[in-house]
Amino acid sequence: MQRRDALFFAAIALGLALRLWLTATTFGTSDVIYKTTWAHLAERFGVANAYAHSPFMNDPPLAVAVSVLLDWHEVAFGDLFRFVQTLADLVSLACLALLAKRETALAYFLSPAAIMISGFHCNSDPSMIAFVLLAALLHTRGRHASSGAALALATGVKVVPLLLLPIFLIASRRHALRFGAAWTAMMALLFGVPAAIGGIAVLRNTFLYKSVGNWWGIISMLHFAGATNAERFFRAMNTIVVLAAVAAITLLFARNRITLLAACGLVFTALLVLGAGFGVQYLLWPIAFLPFFAPRLIRFAVHAAAALFLFTVYTHWSRGLPWFFANSDTPDATTSALVVFGWVVWLALAAAAVAGIRAGFSQSKESS
């Protein structure tokens, strides 16, 4: 084995060890309780019918079904769930190594933010990212039907990748029919069948869910400034604002100004920069894609800001070090200091988005 290979696998072992150490020594965040509760509801009433018993149950049916499988009772649910997210990160690592370079893959796998979210938080964002990257990899290999199925599976974990559908359809072009047919069939299986059994509650809970965002981004700035009317207006118009941004990014991609992975990363970043809803685990979304659209200095700023922010938030929620249970539901879970710190992360993400979109437009001008 060459020295370069040895260092690569040693780095993987380090990232894996840190995730497993966090999982083995902590309970996780409040999301552990939510997901355990939803798993128990699904065990009692069935996955599809469980949605009618809790309006807060927002995970798609596939994610809930996996939670049921992981609820063994003999082993802590949160530990198994987080272990699955670590496995998902290994899939993302492999996809990135095949799509780009080993350095790009390690930049994600060794990202402190990714390690904390996968090893500690207990949410399915790493699995969603893994399926999106798998869909991109399958596309590059000419496996368009499999790519469509993978993107649908990503949506079956969290519905956010639904916004990537037009981008992947454009990327498929001549094979869009195969991609679309596979995507539609998988979506019908993952959402149509549960909705037919459990009723409208399945679709309402998953597709109309809006996370709380009054302590993040533009909403938090307006809220902090006391601009109540402007905050209400922005929240009311937020869906239109986000869809307009996604449409602009899709148009850049359609004109061959940015790559598929850059387009995916810019969509995820736009959601964080412009979206009204926020969860700290959402910071994982753009991290794997940063090398494809953001300059190195800005990438470093995003990694550093996200890592320090997450460490501060988790430490606050855990009432200090060492971490064990990070309770995000306490009355003082959000403080003015955390809101201001969040603006630093938001600014780094906004800079990444602007840099990526500007590069796309610059290429457009150079080509015209």
Order of alpha helices (4+ residues) and beta strands (2+ residues): alpha-beta-alpha-alpha-alpha-alpha-alpha-alpha-alpha-alpha-alpha-alpha-alpha-alpha-alpha-alpha-alpha-alpha-beta-alpha
